[in-house]
């Protein structure tokens, strides 16, 4: 794929994500298109922009009066830059390079906000698990919520090891999935297994055994997360 085609796909994906979350058709303004071009020039990964759009709309929907809408992509500008700072800090840590002071500061702020969002989603999942009578899962969610609160305090206090942060979130996520799997009835788990097989469809016949099993596990995890009402604990969706 040429760079021109990649850029066109980037513009299209951002536009589609923004309009979808807005919930009403809208043409992006020339200023909005220019802003997307700036993000491309800065090297902001598409998934960072899409995560930022979701973050902004999630926050807006919690506090905005009914009927109000975000009317410009520029509303997401600061969140995109903050998340990009976090992304840069992560990759600098992975490569053994210290991130710049600006990237580290922006990354810390973005990480603290995101941990707050994850904690709220975990608490919402606790209510759902309690209503479904999944007591073991409620206990695990409560522990993870407390861990996220502590982690957020550490990040806000300036203790930021981006690589360690993502690793700890990954462990929390795996713990929740393990407990969720053990908290649902065998018949429900069997139904999820069958649904994961069906999700592969004929495409599975063209995959290698390893690729087919990885894809199947991914589908099963997504279904389990949906049934148990679990958020995905990660810095970037």
N, C-alpha and C positions, 0 to 999 in steps of 0.2 A: 504494500500500500504506500503510495507516495505521501510526502509531507502535506501536500495540498489536500489530498483526500482525508488524511488523518485530522487536519485542522477542521475540515468541513464536518467530519463526524463529531469532533469535540464541540463545535458550535451547536450542532443539532442536538446532541445529548444534553447540553446545558439548557438550551431552550425548552426541550421536552420536559426535563425535570422541574424547571421553574414553573411552567404552565400547569403541569400535573399537580404540583403542590399548591398552587394558587387556587385551583379548583374552578377556574373560569378562563376561557380563551382570551388571549391578549397578545398583541404583536410587540415584540421587544423593540425598544427605541434605538436610534443610532448610538446613543450613549451606552446603552446596554451591550450592543454588539461590540463597541469599542472596548468596553470593560472585559469582555470575554477574550478579545485579542490581547489585551494587556496580560491576562493570566497565562495565555499561551506563550507569550514572549518571556514571561518570568519563569516558565517551566513548571507551572503548577499542575500536578497530575490531575486528570479528569476526576478520579475518585475522590480527591480532596475537595474539589469544587462541589461535587454532588453531595458529599457529606455535609459541607457547610450549608448548602441550601436546605437540606433536611433539618439541620440544627436550628437554623433561623426560623423556619416555619413552625417547628415544634414549639419553640419558645414563644413565638408570636401568637399561636393558637391558644396557649395557656392563659395569656393575659389580655389579649385584644378584645374589644367589645364585639358582639355578634355582628356579622355583616361586613366588618372591616377586612380589607385585603391589602397585601403588599403589592405595590404597583410598579416597582422598579427593581431590577437585579442589583442595583447599587446598594440596596438595603443589606445585601449579603457580603459586601466588599470586605469589611473588617474581619468577619468570621473566616472568609477564604484566606486572607493573609495570615491570620492567627494560626489556623490549621496548617497552612503551608510551613509556618515557622516550626510547628511541632513535627511535621513530616521531615523537615530538614534536620532537626535535632536528632530524630530517630535514626536517620540514615548516616549522619555524621558519627553517631555512637557506634553503629554497626560497622562502620569502616575504620573505627579507631581514631577518628578525627574529632577534636573538640568543636562543638557548634559555635558559631559567632554569638556574641553577647546578645545582639538583637534577636537572633533566631531562638536562643535559649529562653529569653524573656517572653517572647510571643508564644513559644511552645508551652512554657509553664502556665501562662494564663489560659491558653486553649485547653490544656490538659485538665486544669482545675474545673473549668466549666463543663467539660465533657464528663468528668467523673461525677459531677453533680447530677447531670442528666441520667447517667447510668444508675446512680443510686435511686433516683425517682422511679425509673423503670423497674428496678428490682423490688422496690416497695409495692408498686402496682401489681407485680407478679405474685408477691406474698398474699395480697388480698384474693387474687384468683385461685391460688393454690389452697388457701384456707377454705374458700367456698366449695372447692372440689374435694375437701377432706384429705388432702395430701400433706399430712402432718410432717413427715420427714423432709419434704421439699420446703415447707414453710420454715423449718428450723435452719436448713441450709441457706435459704434466701436471706434469713435474718442475719446469719453469720456473715454472708457476703456483703450485705448492706453496711454492717459495722466496719468491715474491712475497707470498703470503698470510702467510707467517711474518714477513716484514719489515713488512707492513702491520699485523699484530697487535702487533708491538713498538712501532710508531708510535702506535697507538691506546692501548696500555697506558701509554705515556709521556706521554699527555695531548694528543697532536696529533690532534685529531678534527675533521675537516671532513666532516660527514655526507654532504653532497651529493657531494663528491669521492670519498668512500669508495664510495658506490653506483656512481658512474661508473666507477671503476677495476674494480670487480667485474664490471660489465657488459662492459667491454672484455676481461677475462680470459675471460668466458663465451663471447663471440663468437669469440675466438681458438681456444678448444677446439672449438667447433662447426665452424669452418672446417677445422681440421686433421682432425677426426673424419670430416667429409664426404669429404676427400681420401684417407682411410686405408682406406676400405672398398671392396670390389670393385664394379665397375660394375653387375654383376647384382644385388648386394644393394641398391645405391642405387635401381636401377629398381624393385625389389620394394617399397621404402619409399615411392617416389613413387606406386605403384599403391595401396598401403595408405592413404596420405593422401587420395587421391581417393575411395576407398571410405568413408573415415571421414566425408566430407561427406554422402554419401548423397543422398537427395532434398532434404534441407534446403538443399543448395547451389543448387538450382534457384530457390529463393525469395530468394536473396541478390543484391545488386548485384555486379558484376564485382570491384570492389575488396574488398568484404567477403568474397567467396568466396575470393579469392586470399590475403587475410590469414589467414583461417581455415585454408586449406590449408597455408600456410607454418607456422602454429602446430602443426598436426597433424604435419607432416613433421619439424619440430624436435623434438617430443616423441618421435617414433619413433626419430630419429637418436640422441637422448640415451639412450634406453632400450637400443638396440643397442650403443652404445659404452660404456655404463655410466657416463655422465657425470652428476655432480651439477649442480644449477642454482646458479650463483654469484650470489646476491642476498641482501640483508638480510632480505627477506620473501618467502616462497614465494607 
